């Protein structure tokens, strides 16, 4: 369908841009902002629970086509799942 083809294209564009951001597994990053669902072609949604992690740092553990998984240096939020963050909401930190 048109929607599926458009979504696949959006995902491919996001993947290219995520690679261009040069973030890697093992990098320490901070979530510095939230975003809108599908912002900048990110093929995912920003769940309200993700706001808990703004200003928090962790280590990148996975680079997925739909975002970046982070092992945070804080206890996980109760009832929180594992989230994939878009590269453009992350910054490298020491």
ABEGO torsion letter per residue (X at the ends): XAAAAAAAAAAAAAAAAAAAAGBBBGBBBBBABBBBBGBGGBBBBBBAAAAAABGBBBBBABBBAAEBBBBBABBBBBGBBBBBBBAAABBBBX
